[in-house]
Amino acid sequence: MKKIFKIVFLSLLIILALKAVALAGVNPSAQIIKSEVLKGTPTVDGDLDKAYLSSLQVKLNPPKYAGVDTNVKATCYALYDNNYVYVFYKVENDTTLMSADDDYIQDHYHPQLNDAVELRIGDDLEEKLPPYDGSNAAHHLFLMDAYGKRFSCYEDALFEYLPLMKGVAKIVSGTAYNVEMAIPLAEGGKFNDGDIIQFNFQIDDLQDDYGTTGYIGLGKTYMTLVDFTISSKIADGATVVDTPVDDKPVDDKPVVNPGDDDKPVVNP
């Protein structure tokens, strides 16, 4: 009996140790609700599909980990299929939605001085994602502002894959917006049950016309990637579409934005 107890006790210690290691890079104000990325093909339209609710779920809360203080908070979700990784941001409590001017957003290689979301994604060097040749080559970095003016990867590093990327922003209220992204996998880069995928989710909160921005995120620093596990389980209510990635049409649905009178413009 003592031997069995000792084995169980040691197993518990190992599990707790592994969990502690896995969470070592997580920002203390973030909360991982569900850690497995389930399989499913959502409609990329800025509305939260039911399938996301049973898959990876992370809550991001103040306080900030970089920049000035912010009250913004968000819930982030993820799904995958054989062609894409899908990420959904539900951003709330952004006291005043703001936007930089169009020239800045369109021309700057890293237009993070906005109300915007950032996604860093990696696959534990298993080459599931397209080769990335940006200056931050340790991760794939994608950005989209709250008004959907620009969806890009850092320095447009995935140039040949840009037409396959999908992204939609949707204003929900004067203090809330959604962003949904679909990041293409490399040819032949399908995930298997038990694979590791890495994320860092970040919310950028533009606060004034000087470009002052607050940030919240999953990682302890903006470069930190956190491990999550791929599951072969189909998400609740999900369907899986296995259309070859080269044949996928680019989603050209219009972004849902408020009228110009409702959009304060600043110049960071």
C-alpha positions as CSV (number, residue, x, y, z in Angstrom):
1,M,0.0,0.0,0.0
2,K,2.8,2.4,0.9
3,K,4.6,1.6,-2.4
4,I,1.4,2.5,-4.3
5,F,0.9,5.7,-2.4
6,K,4.6,6.7,-3.1
7,I,4.1,6.1,-6.8
8,V,0.9,8.1,-6.9
9,F,2.5,10.9,-4.9
10,L,5.6,11.0,-7.1
11,S,3.4,11.1,-10.2
12,L,1.5,14.0,-8.8
13,L,4.7,15.9,-8.1
14,I,5.8,15.3,-11.7
15,I,2.5,16.6,-13.1
16,L,2.6,19.7,-10.9
17,A,6.3,20.3,-11.9
18,L,5.5,20.0,-15.6
19,K,2.5,22.3,-15.2
20,A,4.7,24.9,-13.3
21,V,7.2,24.8,-16.2
22,A,4.5,25.2,-18.8
23,L,3.1,28.3,-17.0
24,A,6.5,29.8,-16.2
25,G,6.3,32.2,-19.1
26,V,2.7,33.2,-18.6
27,N,1.8,36.8,-17.6
28,P,0.3,36.5,-14.0
29,S,-2.7,38.6,-15.1
30,A,-3.6,36.1,-17.9
31,Q,-5.8,33.0,-17.2
32,I,-5.7,29.9,-19.3
33,I,-9.2,28.4,-19.2
34,K,-8.7,25.7,-21.8
35,S,-5.3,24.6,-23.0
36,E,-6.0,22.2,-25.9
37,V,-6.5,23.4,-29.5
38,L,-9.3,21.4,-31.0
39,K,-10.1,20.8,-34.7
40,G,-12.7,22.8,-36.6
41,T,-13.2,25.1,-39.5
42,P,-15.0,28.3,-38.4
43,T,-16.5,31.0,-40.7
44,V,-14.0,33.9,-40.7
45,D,-16.5,36.7,-40.3
46,G,-15.7,38.4,-36.9
47,D,-18.5,36.5,-35.1
48,L,-17.7,33.9,-32.5
49,D,-18.6,30.4,-33.8
50,K,-19.8,28.0,-31.2
51,A,-16.8,25.7,-32.0
52,Y,-14.4,28.1,-30.4
53,L,-16.0,27.7,-27.0
54,S,-14.9,24.1,-26.5
55,S,-11.3,24.8,-27.7
56,L,-8.4,26.8,-26.4
57,Q,-9.5,29.8,-24.3
58,V,-7.3,32.4,-22.7
59,K,-8.4,35.5,-20.7
60,L,-6.2,38.5,-20.8
61,N,-6.7,41.1,-18.0
62,P,-5.0,44.2,-16.7
63,P,-2.6,45.2,-15.4
64,K,-0.4,45.8,-18.4
65,Y,3.0,44.1,-18.9
66,A,4.4,46.9,-21.1
67,G,3.5,50.5,-21.9
68,V,1.1,52.6,-19.8
69,D,-1.7,51.4,-17.7
70,T,-4.8,50.1,-19.5
71,N,-8.2,48.8,-18.5
72,V,-8.7,46.8,-21.7
73,K,-9.3,43.0,-21.4
74,A,-9.9,40.2,-23.9
75,T,-10.7,36.6,-24.4
76,C,-8.8,34.7,-27.0
77,Y,-9.7,31.4,-28.7
78,A,-8.1,29.1,-31.3
79,L,-9.0,26.3,-33.6
80,Y,-7.2,24.5,-36.4
81,D,-7.8,22.3,-39.5
82,N,-5.5,20.8,-42.1
83,N,-5.0,24.2,-43.8
84,Y,-5.2,27.0,-41.2
85,V,-4.8,28.0,-37.6
86,Y,-7.8,30.2,-36.6
87,V,-7.6,32.7,-33.8
88,F,-10.4,34.8,-32.4
89,Y,-10.0,37.9,-30.2
90,K,-13.0,39.2,-28.2
91,V,-11.7,42.6,-26.9
92,E,-13.7,44.5,-24.2
93,N,-13.5,47.4,-21.9
94,D,-11.5,49.6,-24.3
95,T,-12.6,52.9,-22.8
96,T,-12.5,54.8,-26.1
97,L,-11.9,53.0,-29.4
98,M,-9.3,55.0,-31.3
99,S,-7.4,54.7,-34.6
100,A,-4.2,56.1,-36.1
101,D,-4.5,57.8,-39.4
102,D,-4.7,55.7,-42.6
103,D,-1.2,56.6,-43.9
104,Y,0.4,55.4,-40.7
105,I,-1.5,52.2,-40.7
106,Q,-1.0,51.4,-44.4
107,D,2.7,52.4,-44.6
108,H,4.3,51.6,-41.3
109,Y,5.9,48.1,-41.2
110,H,4.7,47.5,-37.7
111,P,1.5,49.6,-37.1
112,Q,1.1,48.6,-33.4
113,L,0.3,52.2,-32.2
114,N,-3.4,51.5,-32.5
115,D,-6.3,49.8,-30.9
116,A,-5.2,46.5,-32.4
117,V,-4.4,42.9,-31.7
118,E,-1.1,41.1,-32.2
119,L,-0.6,37.3,-32.6
120,R,2.7,35.6,-32.2
121,I,2.6,31.9,-33.2
122,G,5.1,29.1,-33.4
123,D,5.0,25.3,-33.8
124,D,8.0,24.2,-31.8
125,L,10.2,24.2,-34.9
126,E,8.2,21.4,-36.6
127,E,7.9,23.5,-39.8
128,K,4.1,23.4,-39.8
129,L,4.0,27.1,-40.6
130,P,5.4,28.7,-43.8
131,P,9.1,29.8,-43.6
132,Y,9.3,33.2,-41.9
133,D,12.1,35.6,-42.9
134,G,11.1,38.7,-40.9
135,S,13.6,40.3,-38.5
136,N,11.8,38.6,-35.6
137,A,12.4,35.2,-37.2
138,A,11.9,33.4,-33.9
139,H,8.1,33.8,-34.3
140,H,5.4,34.6,-36.8
141,L,3.9,38.0,-35.9
142,F,0.5,39.1,-37.2
143,L,-1.3,42.4,-36.6
144,M,-4.8,43.7,-37.2
145,D,-6.3,47.0,-36.1
146,A,-9.7,47.2,-34.5
147,Y,-11.2,48.9,-37.7
148,G,-9.8,46.4,-40.1
149,K,-7.8,48.9,-42.1
150,R,-4.8,46.6,-42.2
151,F,-4.1,42.9,-41.6
152,S,-0.5,41.9,-42.1
153,C,2.4,39.9,-40.8
154,Y,5.5,41.8,-39.6
155,E,7.4,43.3,-42.5
156,D,5.1,41.3,-44.8
157,A,7.6,38.4,-44.3
158,L,5.2,35.7,-45.6
159,F,4.9,37.4,-48.9
160,E,3.8,34.4,-51.0
161,Y,1.3,33.4,-48.4
162,L,-0.3,36.9,-48.0
163,P,-3.2,36.2,-50.4
164,L,-4.1,33.1,-48.4
165,M,-4.3,34.9,-45.0
166,K,-7.8,35.8,-43.8
167,G,-8.7,38.5,-41.3
168,V,-11.9,40.3,-40.3
169,A,-12.4,43.1,-37.7
170,K,-15.8,43.9,-36.3
171,I,-16.8,46.7,-34.0
172,V,-19.2,45.5,-31.4
173,S,-19.7,48.7,-29.4
174,G,-17.9,51.9,-28.5
175,T,-15.8,49.9,-26.1
176,A,-15.6,46.5,-27.7
177,Y,-14.5,44.8,-30.9
178,N,-13.7,41.4,-32.4
179,V,-10.8,40.3,-34.6
180,E,-10.7,36.9,-36.3
181,M,-7.6,35.6,-38.2
182,A,-6.9,32.5,-40.3
183,I,-3.1,31.8,-40.7
184,P,-2.2,29.4,-43.5
185,L,-0.1,26.3,-42.8
186,A,2.8,25.3,-44.9
187,E,2.2,22.8,-47.7
188,G,2.1,19.4,-46.1
189,G,2.3,21.0,-42.6
190,K,-0.6,19.3,-41.0
191,F,-0.8,19.0,-37.2
192,N,-1.1,15.7,-35.4
193,D,-2.6,14.8,-32.1
194,G,-0.3,15.7,-29.3
195,D,1.8,18.3,-31.3
196,I,2.8,21.5,-29.6
197,I,1.7,24.9,-30.9
198,Q,2.9,28.1,-29.3
199,F,1.0,31.4,-29.0
200,N,1.4,34.8,-27.5
201,F,-1.8,36.9,-27.7
202,Q,-1.5,40.7,-27.2
203,I,-3.9,43.6,-27.2
204,D,-2.7,47.1,-28.0
205,D,-4.7,50.0,-26.5
206,L,-4.1,53.4,-28.1
207,Q,-4.9,56.2,-25.6
208,D,-4.1,59.6,-27.1
209,D,-3.0,61.5,-30.1
210,Y,0.7,61.2,-29.0
211,G,0.7,57.5,-29.7
212,T,0.7,56.5,-26.0
213,T,-0.2,52.8,-26.0
214,G,-0.9,50.3,-23.2
215,Y,-0.5,46.5,-23.7
216,I,-1.8,43.3,-22.2
217,G,-0.7,39.9,-23.2
218,L,-0.4,36.2,-22.5
219,G,3.4,36.1,-22.1
220,K,5.5,37.7,-19.4
221,T,7.1,39.7,-22.2
222,Y,5.8,40.4,-25.7
223,M,8.3,38.0,-27.2
224,T,7.3,35.1,-24.9
225,L,5.6,32.1,-26.6
226,V,3.5,29.7,-24.5
227,D,3.1,26.0,-25.3
228,F,-0.4,24.6,-26.0
229,T,-1.3,21.1,-27.1
230,I,-3.0,20.1,-30.4
231,S,-5.9,17.7,-30.1
232,S,-7.4,15.6,-32.8
233,K,-10.8,16.0,-31.1
234,I,-13.4,17.8,-33.2
235,A,-14.7,20.9,-31.4
236,D,-18.4,20.9,-30.3
237,G,-20.6,21.9,-33.1
238,A,-17.7,22.2,-35.6
239,T,-17.3,20.9,-39.1
240,V,-14.0,20.4,-40.7
241,V,-13.3,21.6,-44.3
242,D,-10.3,20.0,-45.9
243,T,-10.1,22.1,-49.1
244,P,-6.5,22.2,-50.4
245,V,-5.0,25.5,-49.4
246,D,-4.0,26.5,-52.9
247,D,-7.7,26.4,-53.9
248,K,-9.0,28.4,-51.0
249,P,-10.7,31.7,-52.0
250,V,-9.5,34.8,-50.2
251,D,-12.2,36.1,-47.8
252,D,-13.1,39.5,-49.2
253,K,-16.1,40.2,-47.1
254,P,-16.3,43.9,-46.1
255,V,-15.1,44.8,-42.6
256,V,-17.9,46.0,-40.3
257,N,-17.0,49.5,-39.1
258,P,-18.9,52.4,-37.6
259,G,-19.4,55.6,-39.5
260,D,-16.7,58.1,-39.9
261,D,-18.3,60.4,-37.4
262,D,-17.8,57.7,-34.7
263,K,-14.1,57.1,-35.4
264,P,-11.7,59.6,-33.7
265,V,-8.5,59.8,-35.7
266,V,-5.2,60.4,-34.0
267,N,-1.6,60.8,-35.3
268,P,0.9,58.7,-33.4
